[in-house]
Amino acid sequence: MGNRLKSFSLAACLFVFLFVVVGASLRLRPMGAFLAALSGTFLVLHGMKRCWESRPGPARKAEARIGAMEARLMVPQAQDEAETLERLASHETGVKR
């Protein structure tokens, strides 16, 4: 809850900042400044999110390493299980595959 509230408050601060700066610097009417700040807020947030997600931090690198290690460990286990199932099936039917 606190993280979500923090995100919304930062977005509101960004909107107010853009409203004041864009409205004053371009000498827009209030409605024009409102629309410019509204569209600018979403563009800035989207750009920052894409920039942030494209750079993996240490935690994401560690998660990727762990995921790769788990994948390497799971493959032999899956092959062993398949071989065990084949042995059980051939033992029950008496036919080797």
N, C-alpha and C positions, 0 to 999 in steps of 0.2 A: 504494500500500500504506500509506504513512504517513498519508494523508488518511482512509482507511477506519479505521485503528487509532485515530486521533484522534477520529473520530465515535463509535466504540464506547466508548472510554474516557470521553468526555463523557456518553454515555447511561448508563454504569455509575455515574458520579458523581452524575448526576441521580437515579438510582434510589436510591442510598444516602442522598442528601439527603432525598428524599421519604419513605423508610422511617423515618428518624430523626424528621423533623419531624412527619409525619402520625401516626406511631405514638405519639410522646410527647404531642402536643397533643390528640389525641382519646382517649388512653389505651386504645388497642386492644391486643388480644392479639397475640402475634408473627405468627400466621398472617393475621389481619385486616390488620395493618400491612403485611405482605408483599404481600397482594393489592391493597391500596390503592395502594402504591407502584408495583406492577407496572402497574396500569391507568393510574395518573397519569402514569407515564413516557411511555407511548405517546400519551396525550392531549396532553401538553405538546409532545412532538416533532412530532406531526402539526400542532398549532396553529402552532408556530414555522415549520414548513416551508411551510404555506399563507400565513402572513404574509410570509415571506421571498420567496416566489415571486410574490406579488401586487404587490410593489414592484419595478419594474424599476430596476436600478442603471445607472450610466453605460455599463458594458460592454454590457448588454442593449439599451439605447437605441441605441447605436452599431450593434449587430448588426441591429436592426430597421431602422435607416436604410439600412444597406448592403443588406439584403434588399430593401427597397422600391426602391432605386436599381437593383439588378440586375433586378428584375421589370420596371421601366420600360424598361430597356435591352434586355431579352429579347423584349419584345412586337414591336417593329419588326423585329428580326432574324427572328423566327418568321414574320412577314408577308412579309418579303423571300424567305425560303426557300420559302414556299407559292407566291408568284408565280413564282419560278424553276422550281419543279416543274411548275406549270401551263404555263409557256412550253415547257418541255422536252416535256411530254406532248402539247401541241398541235402542236409542231414534228414530233414522230415520227409522229403520226397524220394531220397535215395539217388537223385540225379545230380551229377556235378555240372557246374556251368563253366 
